[in-house]
Amino acid sequence: MSPVEPFLVHIRCDTDGYTHAVTEEEFAVGRHDGRFRAVCGHVVLAAPMIEEPGRFDPVCRDVLRASSEPAVPRQERRRLRWRSRR
């Protein structure tokens, strides 16, 4: 069984205009005051959700690329029922 990847929320920062990756845990911690710690370490002041996403933060992108290898989805082969009864 492979390790579970963290769920990420992408939030645009009102101070720098970048869209940052924030983990689900950090989102839960900062949801009341609107400040979230991104995976790059930047404290994100959430822009109004009506704002369109900005450019993705290059530091967040580098952190995410360094922490995970490209995952190739594992395909499970299922035997068809009519074939398995033979």
QUIMOSUL-V920261 format. One record per residue. N is the residue number from 1. RES is the residue in one letter. PSI is psi in whole degrees, 0 to 359 (NA if undefined). Layout:
# QUIMOSUL-V920261
N | RES | PSI
N | RES | PSI
This chain:
# QUIMOSUL-V920261
1 | M | 133
2 | S | 154
3 | P | 149
4 | V | 130
5 | E | 146
6 | P | 146
7 | F | 128
8 | L | 141
9 | V | 135
10 | H | 119
11 | I | 132
12 | R | 133
13 | C | 133
14 | D | 339
15 | T | 321
16 | D | 351
17 | G | 353
18 | Y | 154
19 | T | 124
20 | H | 155
21 | A | 126
22 | V | 133
23 | T | 160
24 | E | 322
25 | E | 315
26 | E | 327
27 | F | 317
28 | A | 322
29 | V | 318
30 | G | 7
31 | R | 335
32 | H | 326
33 | D | 358
34 | G | 18
35 | R | 129
36 | F | 142
37 | R | 119
38 | A | 168
39 | V | 340
40 | C | 351
41 | G | 347
42 | H | 138
43 | V | 116
44 | V | 124
45 | L | 109
46 | A | 130
47 | A | 159
48 | P | 140
49 | M | 353
50 | I | 340
51 | E | 141
52 | E | 153
53 | P | 144
54 | G | 190
55 | R | 145
56 | F | 135
57 | D | 126
58 | P | 329
59 | V | 317
60 | C | 317
61 | R | 316
62 | D | 320
63 | V | 316
64 | L | 321
65 | R | 324
66 | A | 331
67 | S | 348
68 | S | 145
69 | E | 156
70 | P | 124
71 | A | 127
72 | V | 122
73 | P | 136
74 | R | 126
75 | Q | 126
76 | E | 132
77 | R | 128
78 | R | 136
79 | R | 136
80 | L | 142
81 | R | 317
82 | W | 334
83 | R | 328
84 | S | 348
85 | R | 353
86 | R | NA
